[in-house]
Amino acid sequence: MDGDADFFEKFKDESYDDFFTREQPSQPTQQAQAGKSTDGPTFFAIHSDDDGVDGADVSDGPDEQAAPSLVPQPPAPEAQFSSEDLQLYRALGDFYLRLNAQNLANVNRIVEQYRGNKLTHLFAALATKYNLPPPEVIELVASSLCISSPFEFPVESSQKLDDHLQQLRVAAGRGIEDPDRREELLASVLAPTDGTSAAVSSSMLHALCLRGIPSARLRPHAWKVLLGVLPQNADTTLQTEKRRLYESHKLCFLVPGREKLEIKASERPLSESLELLSQIQKDVQRTRQEEELYQQTATRNALISALFVYAQLNNARYVQGMNEILATFFYVFATAGDADFAEHDAFWCFSHLMQNMKPGLMTDDGSVDGTYSQVSSFENLLRKYDPDLARHLVQHGSPHFAVAFRWCAGLFAQDASLQDLLQLWDSFIGDPMGYELVVYTCLASLMACREDLLASDDEFQLAEIMRGAPRRDVKQLQRRSWAICALERREQTPPFPARSVAQVVEQIAGWAQGAASKAQNFMPVVKDKASRASAAAKEASKEKVQAVQNWLETTPVRQEVFDKAQTRFSALVQATGAVASKAAQKFVETM
């Protein structure tokens, strides 16, 4: 098909014709069993037009006792394979042993062809050929993802960084997948002296942080820079000024030097301020009770003060969960930063983080910004990658919406252990696309407990299963979220996941719903006439939509089928638009 042809035209090398067109019987011949060399490598083709070519018919041999069958094995990995190459080698070996044993002979060549950023293209194509469900593809990518390549950056902006990373690998013999090397590079990026461009330096900082900060001592500075609290090359003067500024803010709202916090008079009514302080105190007392640090009076007062000052400065409604976010920042600065200023530094990091999250946290009107937007994106991803699980959850009360809102609003601070949370936040704060990784982690969390969710039909039990998912295995959770990130941000050739008939029809329904919603804004007289015309159009559209649905193949839709469906649907939309235009013209003439 056209999409796959473009894909292979881009990636084939000089040995393509030999590699992708030579064929070999699916069972060892007598000559091969005798130890003699075969004619060449097994046929390997990814595009869906090769169905039936992988296995050649083998004629019946003489009527004699068959030799005992041996489990096929891939060739030994190449000596120059890196640790990440070996991951892909093992994943492909297991994959072909299960689904197409005759391709085991080509595993080394496939690794060389698709290592690095091309890995997701490989598995997207294999998913089409072998009809793999998306959750299985996520697991395959997670087990073999090349984290030394900048998979989290869009294609158009990743090449320069990829080249820079390769140069660093050649110079040191190690890439950023190695924690020690990552620590060395992070220290140098935070104190740049080599003349690296600002853009590359900033991208490097994001990439290094996303993969995890190996040393706790580097985390305070890295987070401040990535959150925008301090510029990358800031001196101590600016940091000192910001700490003094927080102290001045605090003096405006709280009486200093008291073990028990007292409120100063301000523009906000005293009753509101007292209620705000009381709510913050209750939540802080419940924060991380298993951690000794948070049981100390000084820590609690610091958290209460910072939250109260933030709410007063921003005229914001305090929301439960903010205490968990601030407490995480406080832990980082109290244990690995300057403990005397942990409250000050935590306040500024919290404030900058809230700038991105505030629209979703502070409003109840379903704003498309902030957390609401993230939850909506998560639901779309769930329907896209696992429609069966999405349907199951909807049928049993949709508990995933509330859990996902909790995760997105609090960045998993309420459901992950503290040490695991620091690793997750390294990735969230390091995401160059602005916390999209939080959404991918929501989906990855459901993938971690997928079988348990499908086995339950109780709404409350489903919610408990989901809430426990972030505590299972944080490293595997991160790799799944990175796999989803890599699949989403890759150039979508070949497309993945392939959309099913149900998803195509859902898209049509969504378009119709959107059009109907816009129609509600017309003035009443127009609405009355439009509704009568809409009723007639609806009946006519039903037949056409049904015709499109009947024409489509069964799940999953092949790319050429989907393209044709889109063409037909576009024609339907254009025809409907023409009819609507004529109706509108006639209506105007009657006014």
Helices and strands as residue ranges (DSSP letters): H 2-11, H 16-21, H 30-33, G 48-50, H 83-99, G 101-106, H 107-114, G 116-118, H 119-130, H 134-144, H 155-172, H 179-190, H 198-210, G 216-218, H 219-227, H 236-253, H 270-285, G 292-295, H 297-313, H 322-336, G 339-341, H 342-362, H 370-385, H 387-395, H 399-410, H 418-430, H 436-448, H 450-454, H 459-468, G 469-471, H 474-489, H 501-519, H 524-551, H 559-590
